[in-house]
Amino acid sequence: MNKKKYFESQDGHSIYFECAGHEDGIPIVFLHGGPGSGCSESSKSFFDKEKWFSVFFDQRGCGLSKPPGETKNNDTEKLVEDIEILRKLLGVKKWVVFGGSWGSTLALKYACEHPQNVSALILRGVFLASNTEIDWFLFELRRFIPKNWNRFIQNIQNINLKNYNSSVIINHYYKAIFSENREHALKAANLWRAWEEAGMRLTYSPDQSEETKNITNHSSQNNDDKILSSMKVHLHYLKNNCFLKKDELINKVKILESIPTFIIQGQLDTICPPETAEALHKKMSWSVMNRVKGAGHGAYEKPIKNALIKALEIVEGKLKNGS
């Protein structure tokens, strides 16, 4: 089975989704990262079509969803509502929720609001949208790639390294990317992309990862509209603290105690450092954590992908045995 469709929200969004595998397979929903990215053909490579009924959707303003880059009526609660609409539309009673990076944030948010509809959680490169994590990405990461960081912040004034505030960088890029000057906006979007890519390349080279290839292709001249749409959603969420209250998720996860949970974390993850995953694992004491040595953030790095597939096999066995 392979379906590509849209469903319409009541507030002006057209959400793209696709299903793969057999309808009698184990239901699983894939939550992409970002915020602002989208699903790709690579997203499907984790799931055996003979075993899984896998569902992919592009979050509001992302990928093939319309309008592209739309930030009106676009927040985390709306995304949770979309996941529920999609579940009901497909007639799924319960499903496995699979998310990496920002997708792990959304997976936890959805599970905390609808635990009765989640059969298992698989989380990769955990991100809880805290100020500490965002400060790491925008400031602390500079210690490893100072030249790249200097290019990243070259047009920003009032950078204070003794008492830094990520909102200075976020507000600068938000203003630039939402500028009516397309050339200025695109330059800013590419600077942000270059910073993110430089961080990911610390742990692997581009030709070793489908994920990095996707980033590189995404940055070609022919994809300028996609870059701007993606970055508008990205900065919209970061500027608004991903529409989450302080420590909201980690304070709620106890209600998920009956849900099998697997955390896959690269020990050299430069984008979402392992301390966040460790803090989550401590709160979710029933979870199984795979600390992948020598691996970074990319879902398609071979050790990370192998660990995710192994987690899928374990979940498949648990659900088939009813345990």
N, C-alpha and C positions, 0 to 999 in steps of 0.2 A: 504494500500500500504506500502511495506517495501522493499526498495532496498539498496543493499550494492554494491558500485562500486568504480572504480578508474578513474581519468582522468589524462592524461599526460601533464606536462608542456613542454615547448620548451627548458628548461634548466636543464633537468635531474631529475626532481621531479615527483613522482607518488603520487597524492593526493587522499586519501581515503575519501569517503563521503557516507552518508546513508540518506535515506528519510523515513519518517513515516507519517501516516495519509492519507487522501483522496487527490487526485490531485486537486479536486475542493474546498479544504479547503483554509483558509487564509494562504498564504505563509509566513513563518518565518524562519530565519536562526539563528542558535545557534553558538555563537563564544566563544570557551572555553578559560580558563585562562592560567596562566603561567607567561611569555611565556614558552612553553615547555611541557605543560600538554597534554590533549587530551580529546576527548569526551568519555563518558561511558554510561552504561545502565541508570544510575541515571540521566543523562542529559535529557533523554526523559520524565522524570516523571512530567515535568512542563506542558506538552502540551496534551490537550484532542484530541485524534485521530479523533474524530468525527467533530472537529471544525478547526483544524490546519493542514496544509501541512508543516511539520517541516523538516528542512534540517540541518544535522550535518556534519561537516568535521573536520578532523585532520589537523591542520596547518603543514606547511613544517617541516619535520624532527620529527614530533610529532605522538604519538599514532601508528596507523596502516599505516600512510603515509611512503613512502620509498624514499630514504634510511633513516633509522632511525638515528636521531641525526645529520643529514646533515646540515651544516651551510653555505655551498657554495650556492650562489644565494638564500639566505634566509634573507629577510629583510621585513620591514613593507609594503613597496610599492608592493613587490611581493605578499604578503598576500592579499592586496587589489585587485590586479589583479586576484588572484585565486578566490576570492569571486565573482567578475564580470564574470569570465569564467563559474563558477558554475551556476550563475543566468541565463545566456544565454543558457547554456547546458540544463537546466531544463525548459526553456521556461517561466520563471517568469518575469513579467513586473515590478512589485514593490513588495518588501517584508518588513516585520517587521524585524528589526535587534535587537537581544537579546544578550547582552554580560555582563559578570561580571568580575571585577578585570581587568586583562590584556585584557579580552574580551571587556570591556567597552572602553578601549583605542582604540582597533582595530575597534570597532563599530563606534566611533566618527571619526576616520581617514577615514574609508570607506564612511560614510555619508557625510563628508565634500567634498570628491572627487566625489561622485555620488549621490547628494541629490535627483535627479529626480527619483532614483530607490528605495528610502526608503519611506515606508508608515507610519512608526512609529519607535521610539527608546525606548527600555527598557534597562536601565543601572543599574547595581548592584555593590556596593562596588567600587566606582569610583576611577580609577587610571589614571593619566595624564602623568606619566613617568617623573616627574620633579625631580631635584636633591633633593629638600626638602623632597619629599615622600620617595625616596630611602635612604636618610640620616636617616629618621625616622626609617625605617625598620632595617637598619644595625647598627645604633648607639643609637637613643633615646629610642627604645623599651627595651634596656638593663636595664633601670631604674626599670622595672617591673619584669624582670627575669634575674638578674645579674649572677647567677650561670650558667644558660644556655648560656649566652653571653660569659662568660669566657671560656667555652668549645668551643664555636663557633670560637673564635679568638685566641685560645691557641697556634697555630703555626704561628701566624702572628706577625711580628715585626713592629716597627715604628707606632704603633697606638697612635694617638694624640687626646685626648678627649677634649682639649681646642680649637683646630682648626682642626676638623676632616674632612676627605675626603673619601667618600665612595669608590673611585677608589682603595684605598689601599686594602680593603677587596675584592672587585670584582676582581682585578688583581691577587691577591693571589689564589682565588678559580678558576679563569679561567685557570691559569697556571697548577694548580693541576688536574683539571678535564680533561684537554686536554693532560695530561701527558701520555706517552707511558707505564708508570708503572700502570697497571690496578688496583692493590691493593691500591696504593696511590690515584688514581683517585676515586675509589669507596668509600674510607674512607672520602674523601673530600665531595663527593656528599651526603653521609649520614649525615655528620655534618651539611651541609646546610639544608637538609630536616629536621633534628632534630630541628634546630633553628626556621624554619618556623612553624613547628608543635607546638613547645612550645608557640609561639606567638598566634596561633589560639586557643590553649587549655586554654588560659586565660579566655575566655568567655564561653566555654562549654567543657564538657568532651567527650572523644572519642566515647563512646557508645551512645551519643545523636545525632550523626551526620553522615550521609552517606558520607559526604565529608571527614571527618577525617578517617572513615573506609577505604575509597579509598586510602588515604595517607599511612595508616598503611599497607594495603595489598601490596601497590606499593613498600614498603620497604623490602619485604621478600627476602630471598636469591635467590629464583627462578627468581626474576625480576631485577637482577643486570644490565642486558643489557638495560632494560627500564629506570632504574634510571639514568644511565650514558647518554643515548640518550636525555632524558628529560633535564638533567642538562647542557648538552652541548648547547642545544638551549637556555635555560634560561640565562646562563652566556654570550653567544654570543650576545643576545639582550641587557642585562644590560651593558655590556662593551661598546656597541655602542649607549648608550642613547636611546635604542629602536628605533633607526633610525628616530628620530624626532628632529626637531629644537626646541630651547628653546621657551616654551609657544606656540608652533605651534597650538595645538588643541584649547586651550581656546581663542586664538586670531581669530580663524576661525568660531567658532560655530554660529555666528550671521546669517550665510547663511542658517542655519537650522530652521529658525523661523517659517516656515510653516509646520514643521514636529512635530506631537504630540510626546512629550518626557516625559518619566517617570523615575525618579531616586529613587532607593530603597537603603537606606543607613542605616546599623546597627550603632546605636549610640555608641556602644562599640567595633567598628571595630578596632582591633589592627594592622592589616596588611595595610589597606588603610583607615587612619583616616578620620572622617567626614568633616574636614575643606576643603578637596579637593572637595567633593561633594557640599558643600555649595558655594564654589567659582564658580563651574560650574553652579549651579542653579542660582546664581546671574547673570552670563553672559547669561544664557538661561532662561530669566525671564518668558517665556511662559511654561516652564517645570513644571511638577507636582512632588513634592518631598515628599516621605514618609520616615520620620525619625523613624526608628524602634527601640523603646526603649528596652534596655536590650539585644539587639542582637549584634552579632559580624560580622565576615567576611563571614562565611560559607553560601553558597547558600542553603544548605539543613537544616540549623537551622530552626525549625518550624516557628518562626515569620517571618523570611526572605522569606522562601518558600511561606507562605501564602500571603505575600505582593506582591510577584512576580506574583502569580496566580491571585490575585485581579487586578493587573495592566494589565495582559493579558485579563481578562474579560472586562475591560474598553476599551482597544484597540479594542477588537473584536466588541463591541457595536458601537464604533465610526466608524469603517471601514464598518460595515454592514449598518449603517445609512448614510454613505457618508459624515460624519461630520469631 
